[in-house]
Amino acid sequence: MNWQKARRILAGLVFLASALLMNAGLKMSWLGAAFPVIGSMLLFLTAMLLMAPDTAFKIAELCAKPFADLFFPSDEFEKPPLSYLLARRYSQERKVDAAVQEYEKILFYYPEERDAYVELIELARRVGDEELRTKYEGLLREREAAEAAKRSRSQDEGVT
């Protein structure tokens, strides 16, 4: 039997002894109950200390989370905020693979971002990557065609 299991069993037995001692103390007269009640509280504290390694972090997290959220909000977003800073920085430093990866991440989360297509095409043109350039030029044309069709449909629906 490992130490954690033994500690849990011991804590359960100590907690049970604490409850029995408290029950006995509550049935006694006021001064006679002092020692059983104090002993029961000490046994209860011992049971809690035996369980502390298993529960301390969970309890501390539950208590601290509301205060930590004041300074470090734990909101989870569906997509990261739109930012070209990293992609443009990699592009300036001629870190082409990293820049392409950042632009593709922007396009994955924000496919309507025309600037990301244009900057990625320009980067491919600067480094001479014709395959990358033609790929994103085609995707940009498809996106613009779909957008134009969508605009014309909305105008047609607005007229009728």
C-alpha positions, 0 to 999 in steps of 0.5 A: 500500500502506498503512502497516500492511500495509508495517509487517507485511511489514517485521516478517515479513522482520525476524523471518525474518532474526532466525530465520536469524541465530539458526540461524547463531549456534547452529551456531557455537562459543560465543564466535563465536556471541555476536554473531549471537545478540545480533543475532538478539535485537535483530532479534526485538525490532525485529520485535515493536516493528513489530507492537506497535501492532497487538497491544499493546492485545490483549496488554495486555487479556489480561494485565490482564483477570484483575486487572481482574475482581477489582475490576470483575467482568464477569459478564453477567446475563440480566436486571438486578437488581430495583430500584424506586429509579429508578422511584419517584424519577421518580414523585416528581419527576413525570417520568411518562414516565421513571417509566412506562418504568422500571416497564415495564422492571421488568415486562419482566424481572420479570413476576411483580412485583405491586408494579410493576403496583400502583405503575404503576396508582397513578401513572396514577391520579395523573396522570389517564392512564386509558388507561395505568391500564386497560391495566395493571389489565387486565394485573394481572387477567390475571396474577392469574387465571393465577397463581390457575389455576396454584395451583389446578392445583398443589393439584389435582395435590398432592391426587390 
